[in-house]
Amino acid sequence: MSTKKVGAAGRLRAGYGKSVRVRITNIEKKQRRKQKCPFCNNVSVKRLSAGIWHCVKCGKKFASDAYYLE
């Protein structure tokens, strides 16, 4: 379930409060888009799980930040 204002965080419903749902929305938007690879500098890194990243272009698998690369 999704809502217009908070997107996929609409699954949390009202019990969690607006500020929590908005914060989760911002984190999830960043983590689901492709990131820049620190090895080949292409925007082709996808998140496999918390802290595990994989570059589709050069094939490297590495550990870094949990939600998105800085």
LINZIFEN-V743545 format. One record per backbone hydrogen bond with DSSP energy under -0.5 kcal/mol. NH is the residue of the N-H (numbers start at 1). CO is the residue of the C=O. If there is no record, write none. Layout:
BEGIN
nh = (NH NH)
co = (CO CO)
END
This chain:
BEGIN
nh = (3 7 9 10 11 12 13 16 17 21 22 23 24 25 26 27 28 29 30 31 32 33 33 35 37 41 44 44 45 46 48 48 49 51 52 53 53 54 55 56 56 59 62 64)
co = (7 3 6 7 8 9 10 13 14 17 18 19 20 21 22 23 24 25 26 27 28 29 30 45 42 37 35 42 35 54 46 52 52 66 49 51 62 46 60 44 54 55 53 51)
END
